[in-house]
Amino acid sequence: MNLNLTGHHLEITPPIREYVANKLQRISNHFDHVIDVNVIMTVEKLQQKVEANVHVRGKDIFCESTDADMYAAIDSLVDKLDRSIRKHKEKNLDHRHDSAPVKQPDAE
């Protein structure tokens, strides 16, 4: 999993980078096929905004979260990403199970 962190009007410190990396490990525990994660952190007046674009095989998943505290925004973002990743994984499993071959009656 490639992790890219970008800060707009914010310097990404090592503790923030480590916090985001630890939180995103939860996503890779649920779904192994995460290729890229791009996280953009923005500070606008009193609002801390975190956006993430997760590239998985076959789809890009985008989520964003806004809060007064950066760590709370990161927690909220990871919860949203977790739900989206699980939903994508369940859809893939459903498609795989729906395409089971249909048994044809024997022609005698």
DSSP file (Angstrom, degrees, kcal/mol; ACC not computed):
  #  RESIDUE AA STRUCTURE BP1 BP2  ACC     N-H-->O    O-->H-N    N-H-->O    O-->H-N    TCO  KAPPA ALPHA  PHI   PSI    X-CA   Y-CA   Z-CA
    1    1 A M              0   0    0      0, 0.0     2,-0.5     0, 0.0    35,-0.2   0.000 360.0 360.0 360.0 122.7    0.0    0.0    0.0
    2    2 A N  E     -a   36   0A   0     33,-2.1    35,-2.6     2,-0.0     2,-0.5  -0.808 360.0-160.8 -91.9 128.6    1.4    3.3   -1.1
    3    3 A L  E     -a   37   0A   0     -2,-0.5     2,-0.5    33,-0.2    35,-0.2  -0.952   8.4-175.4-115.5 121.2    0.6    6.2    1.2
    4    4 A N  E     -a   38   0A   0     33,-2.8    35,-3.3    -2,-0.5     2,-0.4  -0.971   4.8-168.3-116.8 120.5    0.8    9.8    0.0
    5    5 A L  E     -a   39   0A   0     -2,-0.5     2,-0.4    33,-0.2    35,-0.2  -0.919   5.8-178.5-109.3 132.6    0.2   12.6    2.5
    6    6 A T  E     -a   40   0A   0     33,-2.4    35,-3.1    -2,-0.4     2,-0.5  -0.989  10.4-155.7-130.4 139.3   -0.2   16.2    1.3
    7    7 A G  E     -a   41   0A   0     -2,-0.4     2,-0.6    33,-0.2    35,-0.2  -0.966   3.3-162.7-119.5 127.9   -0.8   19.3    3.5
    8    8 A H  E    S-a   42   0A   0     33,-3.3    35,-1.5    -2,-0.5     3,-0.1  -0.943  88.3 -12.3-105.8 118.3   -2.5   22.5    2.3
    9    9 A H  S    S+     0   0    0     -2,-0.6     2,-0.3     1,-0.2    -1,-0.2   0.811 126.8  92.6  60.3  31.4   -1.7   25.3    4.7
   10   10 A L  S    S-     0   0    0     -3,-0.2     2,-0.6    31,-0.1    -1,-0.2  -0.979  71.6-135.5-154.7 135.5   -0.4   22.7    7.1
   11   11 A E        -     0   0    0     -2,-0.3     2,-0.8    -3,-0.1    -3,-0.1  -0.848  25.5-131.9 -93.6 127.6    3.0   21.1    7.7
   12   12 A I        -     0   0    0     -2,-0.6    -5,-0.1    -5,-0.1    -7,-0.0  -0.693  27.1-160.9 -81.7 110.9    2.7   17.3    8.0
   13   13 A T     >  -     0   0    0     -2,-0.8     4,-2.4     1,-0.1     3,-0.3  -0.521  30.0-108.0 -88.6 158.7    4.6   16.4   11.2
   14   14 A P  H  > S+     0   0    0      0, 0.0     4,-2.6     0, 0.0     5,-0.2   0.868 118.3  54.5 -56.0 -38.8    6.0   12.9   11.9
   15   15 A P  H  > S+     0   0    0      0, 0.0     4,-2.3     0, 0.0     5,-0.1   0.906 110.2  46.2 -64.0 -37.2    3.3   12.3   14.6
   16   16 A I  H  > S+     0   0    0     -3,-0.3     4,-2.5     2,-0.2     5,-0.2   0.923 113.0  50.1 -67.3 -42.6    0.5   13.1   12.2
   17   17 A R  H  X S+     0   0    0     -4,-2.4     4,-2.3     1,-0.2    -1,-0.2   0.917 113.1  46.2 -60.7 -43.9    2.1   10.9    9.5
   18   18 A E  H  X S+     0   0    0     -4,-2.6     4,-2.5    -5,-0.2    -1,-0.2   0.887 111.2  52.4 -65.9 -39.8    2.4    8.0   12.0
   19   19 A Y  H  X S+     0   0    0     -4,-2.3     4,-2.1    -5,-0.2    -2,-0.2   0.923 111.7  45.6 -62.8 -45.3   -1.2    8.5   13.3
   20   20 A V  H  X S+     0   0    0     -4,-2.5     4,-2.4     2,-0.2    -2,-0.2   0.919 112.7  50.6 -65.4 -43.2   -2.6    8.3    9.7
   21   21 A A  H  X S+     0   0    0     -4,-2.3     4,-0.8    -5,-0.2    -2,-0.2   0.907 111.3  48.2 -62.5 -41.8   -0.5    5.3    8.8
   22   22 A N  H  < S+     0   0    0     -4,-2.5     3,-0.5     1,-0.2     4,-0.4   0.900 112.9  48.0 -65.4 -40.3   -1.6    3.4   12.0
   23   23 A K  H >< S+     0   0    0     -4,-2.1     3,-1.1     1,-0.2     4,-0.4   0.877 108.1  54.5 -68.2 -37.3   -5.3    4.2   11.3
   24   24 A L  H >X S+     0   0    0     -4,-2.4     4,-1.4     1,-0.3     3,-0.6   0.650  89.9  75.9 -74.6 -13.3   -5.1    3.2    7.7
   25   25 A Q  H 3X S+     0   0    0     -4,-0.8     4,-1.3    -3,-0.5    -1,-0.3   0.817  86.0  64.6 -62.3 -28.8   -3.7   -0.2    8.7
   26   26 A R  H <> S+     0   0    0     -3,-1.1     4,-1.1    -4,-0.4    -1,-0.2   0.857 100.2  50.9 -61.7 -35.6   -7.3   -1.0    9.7
   27   27 A I  H X> S+     0   0    0     -3,-0.6     4,-2.2    -4,-0.4     3,-0.5   0.922 108.0  50.4 -69.3 -43.5   -8.4   -0.7    6.1
   28   28 A S  H 3< S+     0   0    0     -4,-1.4    -1,-0.2     1,-0.2    -2,-0.2   0.722 103.9  60.9 -70.1 -18.2   -5.6   -3.0    4.8
   29   29 A N  H 3< S+     0   0    0     -4,-1.3    -1,-0.2    -5,-0.1    -2,-0.2   0.861 111.4  38.9 -70.9 -35.1   -6.7   -5.6    7.4
   30   30 A H  H << S+     0   0    0     -4,-1.1     2,-0.4    -3,-0.5    -2,-0.2   0.861 128.7  26.1 -80.0 -37.5  -10.2   -5.8    5.9
   31   31 A F    ><  -     0   0    0     -4,-2.2     3,-0.5    -5,-0.1    -1,-0.3  -0.970  58.3-167.9-138.0 116.5   -9.2   -5.6    2.2
   32   32 A D  T 3  S+     0   0    0     -2,-0.4    -1,-0.1     1,-0.2    -4,-0.1   0.657  76.6  75.2 -79.6 -16.7   -5.8   -6.7    0.9
   33   33 A H  T 3   +     0   0    0     24,-0.1    24,-1.0   -32,-0.0     2,-0.5  -0.010  57.2 134.8 -93.3  31.3   -6.1   -5.2   -2.6
   34   34 A V  E <   + B   0  56A   0     -3,-0.5    22,-0.2    22,-0.2     3,-0.1  -0.707  24.8 174.4 -79.7 122.2   -5.5   -1.6   -1.6
   35   35 A I  E     +     0   0A   0     20,-2.7   -33,-2.1    -2,-0.5     2,-0.3   0.916  58.8   6.0 -93.6 -56.3   -3.0   -0.2   -4.1
   36   36 A D  E     -aB   2  55A   0     19,-1.4    19,-2.8   -35,-0.2     2,-0.4  -0.953  51.4-165.7-132.8 147.0   -2.7    3.6   -3.3
   37   37 A V  E     -aB   3  54A   0    -35,-2.6   -33,-2.8    -2,-0.3     2,-0.5  -0.972   7.2-170.5-132.5 120.6   -4.0    5.9   -0.7
   38   38 A N  E     -aB   4  53A   0     15,-2.4    15,-2.5    -2,-0.4     2,-0.5  -0.955   7.0-172.0-111.3 120.3   -3.8    9.7   -1.3
   39   39 A V  E     -aB   5  52A   0    -35,-3.3   -33,-2.4    -2,-0.5     2,-0.5  -0.952   5.1-168.5-116.9 128.6   -4.6   11.8    1.8
   40   40 A I  E     -aB   6  51A   0     11,-2.6    11,-2.7    -2,-0.5     2,-0.5  -0.973   3.8-164.7-117.9 122.7   -5.0   15.6    1.6
   41   41 A M  E     -aB   7  50A   0    -35,-3.1   -33,-3.3    -2,-0.5     2,-0.4  -0.920  11.2-177.8-109.4 130.2   -5.1   17.6    4.8
   42   42 A T  E     -aB   8  49A   0      7,-3.2     7,-3.1    -2,-0.5     2,-0.5  -0.970  18.9-154.1-131.0 141.8   -6.4   21.2    4.7
   43   43 A V  E     + B   0  48A   0    -35,-1.5     2,-0.5    -2,-0.4     5,-0.2  -0.975  16.3 175.3-114.4 120.4   -6.8   23.9    7.3
   44   44 A E  E >   - B   0  47A   0      3,-2.6     3,-2.7    -2,-0.5     2,-0.3  -0.931  62.4 -63.0-127.5 105.8   -9.4   26.5    6.5
   45   45 A K  T 3  S-     0   0    0     -2,-0.5     0, 0.0     1,-0.3     0, 0.0  -0.388 120.4 -14.8  53.4-110.8   -9.9   29.0    9.3
   46   46 A L  T 3  S+     0   0    0     -2,-0.3     2,-0.4    -3,-0.1    -1,-0.3   0.382 119.1  93.0-101.6   3.8  -11.2   26.9   12.2
   47   47 A Q  E <   -B   44   0A   0     -3,-2.7    -3,-2.6    19,-0.0     2,-0.6  -0.838  58.6-155.2-104.3 134.0  -12.0   23.8   10.2
   48   48 A Q  E     -BC  43  67A   0     19,-3.3    19,-2.4    -2,-0.4     2,-0.4  -0.932  17.2-167.5-103.5 121.5   -9.7   20.9    9.7
   49   49 A K  E     -BC  42  66A   0     -7,-3.1    -7,-3.2    -2,-0.6     2,-0.4  -0.932   8.4-172.9-118.0 133.8  -10.5   19.0    6.5
   50   50 A V  E     -BC  41  65A   0     15,-2.9    15,-2.5    -2,-0.4     2,-0.4  -0.992   3.9-175.9-126.5 127.7   -9.1   15.6    5.5
   51   51 A E  E     -BC  40  64A   0    -11,-2.7   -11,-2.6    -2,-0.4     2,-0.4  -0.935   2.2-170.3-120.9 145.4   -9.8   13.9    2.2
   52   52 A A  E     -BC  39  63A   0     11,-2.9    11,-2.3    -2,-0.4     2,-0.5  -0.999  12.0-166.2-138.5 137.7   -8.7   10.5    1.0
   53   53 A N  E     -BC  38  62A   0    -15,-2.5   -15,-2.4    -2,-0.4     2,-0.6  -0.975  13.7-165.1-121.0 114.8   -8.8    8.8   -2.3
   54   54 A V  E     -BC  37  61A   0      7,-3.4     7,-3.1    -2,-0.5     2,-0.7  -0.886   6.1-154.2-106.0 122.5   -8.2    5.0   -2.1
   55   55 A H  E     +BC  36  60A   0    -19,-2.8   -20,-2.7    -2,-0.6   -19,-1.4  -0.863  23.0 168.0 -99.2 112.0   -7.3    3.2   -5.2
   56   56 A V  E >   -BC  34  59A   0      3,-2.6     3,-1.8    -2,-0.7     2,-0.4  -0.733  51.5 -70.2-114.3 168.4   -8.3   -0.5   -5.1
   57   57 A R  T 3  S+     0   0    0    -24,-1.0   -24,-0.1     1,-0.3     3,-0.0  -0.428 120.7   2.1 -62.6 114.8   -8.5   -3.0   -7.9
   58   58 A G  T 3  S+     0   0    0     -2,-0.4     2,-0.3     1,-0.0    -1,-0.3   0.346 127.0  47.6  95.2  -6.4  -11.4   -2.0  -10.1
   59   59 A K  E <   -C   56   0A   0     -3,-1.8    -3,-2.6     2,-0.0     2,-0.5  -0.990  61.8-136.9-163.6 151.3  -12.5    1.2   -8.3
   60   60 A D  E     -C   55   0A   0     -2,-0.3     2,-0.5    -5,-0.2    -5,-0.2  -0.969  23.0-157.9-110.6 131.1  -11.4    4.5   -6.7
   61   61 A I  E     -C   54   0A   0     -7,-3.1    -7,-3.4    -2,-0.5     2,-0.4  -0.942   7.3-167.8-113.7 126.1  -13.1    5.3   -3.3
   62   62 A F  E     +C   53   0A   0     -2,-0.5     2,-0.3    -9,-0.2    -9,-0.2  -0.939  12.0 165.2-117.1 133.6  -13.2    8.9   -2.2
   63   63 A C  E     -C   52   0A   0    -11,-2.3   -11,-2.9    -2,-0.4     2,-0.3  -0.981  10.5-170.2-140.9 153.3  -14.2   10.1    1.3
   64   64 A E  E     -C   51   0A   0     -2,-0.3     2,-0.3   -13,-0.2   -13,-0.2  -0.986   1.3-170.5-143.2 155.3  -13.8   13.4    3.2
   65   65 A S  E     -C   50   0A   0    -15,-2.5   -15,-2.9    -2,-0.3     2,-0.4  -0.997   4.5-162.0-146.6 143.8  -14.3   14.6    6.7
   66   66 A T  E     +C   49   0A   0     -2,-0.3     2,-0.3   -17,-0.2   -17,-0.2  -0.990  22.7 146.3-129.8 136.2  -14.3   18.0    8.5
   67   67 A D  E     -C   48   0A   0    -19,-2.4   -19,-3.3    -2,-0.4     6,-0.1  -0.959  55.9-110.5-156.8 168.9  -13.9   18.7   12.2
   68   68 A A  S    S+     0   0    0     -2,-0.3     2,-0.4   -21,-0.2   -19,-0.1   0.737 106.3  55.2 -77.0 -22.9  -12.4   21.3   14.5
   69   69 A D  S  > S-     0   0    0    -21,-0.1     4,-2.1     1,-0.1     5,-0.2  -0.934  75.9-144.1-114.2 133.7   -9.7   18.9   15.5
   70   70 A M  H  > S+     0   0    0     -2,-0.4     4,-2.2     1,-0.2     5,-0.1   0.894 101.5  50.8 -64.1 -41.1   -7.4   17.2   13.0
   71   71 A Y  H  > S+     0   0    0      1,-0.2     4,-2.2     2,-0.2    -1,-0.2   0.875 110.3  49.4 -66.8 -36.7   -7.2   13.9   14.9
   72   72 A A  H  > S+     0   0    0      2,-0.2     4,-2.4     1,-0.2    -1,-0.2   0.887 110.1  51.5 -67.4 -38.3  -11.0   13.7   15.2
   73   73 A A  H  X S+     0   0    0     -4,-2.1     4,-2.3     2,-0.2    -2,-0.2   0.892 109.6  49.8 -64.3 -39.4  -11.3   14.4   11.4
   74   74 A I  H  X S+     0   0    0     -4,-2.2     4,-2.4     2,-0.2    -2,-0.2   0.918 110.6  50.0 -65.0 -43.3   -8.8   11.6   10.7
   75   75 A D  H  X S+     0   0    0     -4,-2.2     4,-1.9     1,-0.2    -2,-0.2   0.927 112.3  47.0 -60.0 -45.8  -10.8    9.2   12.9
   76   76 A S  H  X S+     0   0    0     -4,-2.4     4,-2.1     1,-0.2    -1,-0.2   0.898 111.5  51.7 -63.4 -41.2  -14.0   10.1   11.2
   77   77 A L  H  X S+     0   0    0     -4,-2.3     4,-2.7     1,-0.2    -2,-0.2   0.914 108.7  49.8 -62.3 -44.0  -12.4    9.7    7.8
   78   78 A V  H  X S+     0   0    0     -4,-2.4     4,-2.5     1,-0.2    -1,-0.2   0.874 109.0  52.8 -66.1 -36.4  -11.0    6.3    8.6
   79   79 A D  H  X S+     0   0    0     -4,-1.9     4,-2.1     2,-0.2    -1,-0.2   0.926 111.4  46.4 -62.0 -44.2  -14.5    5.2    9.8
   80   80 A K  H  X S+     0   0    0     -4,-2.1     4,-2.3     1,-0.2    -2,-0.2   0.916 113.4  48.4 -64.5 -43.4  -16.0    6.3    6.5
   81   81 A L  H  X S+     0   0    0     -4,-2.7     4,-2.9     1,-0.2     5,-0.2   0.895 108.9  54.3 -63.2 -39.9  -13.3    4.6    4.5
   82   82 A D  H  X S+     0   0    0     -4,-2.5     4,-2.4     1,-0.2    -1,-0.2   0.926 109.8  46.5 -60.7 -45.8  -13.7    1.4    6.5
   83   83 A R  H  X S+     0   0    0     -4,-2.1     4,-2.2     1,-0.2    -1,-0.2   0.916 114.3  48.0 -63.1 -42.6  -17.5    1.3    5.7
   84   84 A S  H  X S+     0   0    0     -4,-2.3     4,-2.4     2,-0.2    -2,-0.2   0.899 112.0  48.8 -66.0 -41.2  -16.9    2.0    2.0
   85   85 A I  H  X S+     0   0    0     -4,-2.9     4,-2.6     2,-0.2    -1,-0.2   0.921 112.0  48.6 -65.4 -44.1  -14.2   -0.6    1.7
   86   86 A R  H  X S+     0   0    0     -4,-2.4     4,-2.5    -5,-0.2    -1,-0.2   0.902 111.3  50.6 -63.3 -39.4  -16.3   -3.2    3.4
   87   87 A K  H  X S+     0   0    0     -4,-2.2     4,-2.1     2,-0.2    -2,-0.2   0.915 111.6  47.5 -63.3 -43.5  -19.2   -2.4    1.1
   88   88 A H  H  X S+     0   0    0     -4,-2.4     4,-2.1     2,-0.2    -2,-0.2   0.904 112.2  49.9 -63.5 -41.8  -17.0   -2.7   -2.0
   89   89 A K  H  X S+     0   0    0     -4,-2.6     4,-2.2     1,-0.2    -2,-0.2   0.912 110.4  49.5 -64.3 -43.3  -15.6   -6.0   -0.8
   90   90 A E  H  X S+     0   0    0     -4,-2.5     4,-2.4     1,-0.2    -1,-0.2   0.883 109.4  52.1 -65.0 -37.8  -19.1   -7.4   -0.1
   91   91 A K  H  X S+     0   0    0     -4,-2.1     4,-2.3     2,-0.2    -1,-0.2   0.916 109.3  49.8 -63.7 -42.0  -20.3   -6.3   -3.6
   92   92 A N  H  X S+     0   0    0     -4,-2.1     4,-1.9     1,-0.2    -2,-0.2   0.909 111.7  48.1 -63.1 -41.7  -17.3   -8.1   -5.1
   93   93 A L  H  X S+     0   0    0     -4,-2.2     4,-2.0     1,-0.2    -1,-0.2   0.894 110.6  51.6 -66.1 -39.2  -18.1  -11.3   -3.2
   94   94 A D  H  X S+     0   0    0     -4,-2.4     4,-2.0     1,-0.2    -2,-0.2   0.903 109.6  49.6 -63.9 -41.0  -21.8  -11.1   -4.1
   95   95 A H  H  X S+     0   0    0     -4,-2.3     4,-1.0     1,-0.2    -1,-0.2   0.887 110.3  51.1 -65.0 -37.9  -20.9  -10.8   -7.8
   96   96 A R  H  < S+     0   0    0     -4,-1.9    -1,-0.2     1,-0.2    -2,-0.2   0.890 113.5  43.7 -67.5 -38.6  -18.6  -13.7   -7.6
   97   97 A H  H >< S+     0   0    0     -4,-2.0     3,-0.9     1,-0.2    -2,-0.2   0.779 108.1  58.7 -79.3 -26.4  -21.2  -16.0   -6.0
   98   98 A D  H 3< S+     0   0    0     -4,-2.0    -1,-0.2     1,-0.2    -2,-0.2   0.760  95.3  65.1 -72.2 -23.9  -24.0  -14.9   -8.3
   99   99 A S  T 3< S+     0   0    0     -4,-1.0    -1,-0.2    -3,-0.2    -2,-0.1   0.066  70.3 140.6 -90.9  27.7  -22.1  -16.0  -11.3
  100  100 A A    <   -     0   0    0     -3,-0.9    -3,-0.0     1,-0.1     2,-0.0  -0.420  63.1 -96.3 -66.9 143.3  -22.2  -19.7  -10.4
  101  101 A P        -     0   0    0      0, 0.0     2,-0.4     0, 0.0    -1,-0.1  -0.325  35.1-123.9 -64.6 142.4  -22.8  -22.0  -13.3
  102  102 A V        -     0   0    0     -3,-0.1     2,-0.4     1,-0.0    -3,-0.0  -0.744  23.3-123.5 -89.3 130.8  -26.3  -23.2  -13.8
  103  103 A K        -     0   0    0     -2,-0.4    -1,-0.0     1,-0.0     0, 0.0  -0.604  23.6-147.2 -78.2 126.7  -26.8  -26.9  -13.9
  104  104 A Q        -     0   0    0     -2,-0.4     2,-0.1     1,-0.1     3,-0.1  -0.733  20.2-111.3 -93.8 139.9  -28.4  -28.1  -17.1
  105  105 A P        -     0   0    0      0, 0.0     2,-0.2     0, 0.0    -1,-0.1  -0.404  42.5 -96.9 -68.1 148.5  -30.7  -31.2  -17.0
  106  106 A D        -     0   0    0      1,-0.1     2,-0.7    -2,-0.1     0, 0.0  -0.452  30.7-138.1 -68.1 132.8  -29.4  -34.2  -18.8
  107  107 A A              0   0    0     -2,-0.2    -1,-0.1     1,-0.1    -3,-0.0  -0.836 360.0 360.0 -92.7 113.0  -30.6  -34.6  -22.4
  108  108 A E              0   0    0     -2,-0.7    -1,-0.1     0, 0.0    -2,-0.0   0.408 360.0 360.0-113.1 360.0  -31.4  -38.3  -23.0
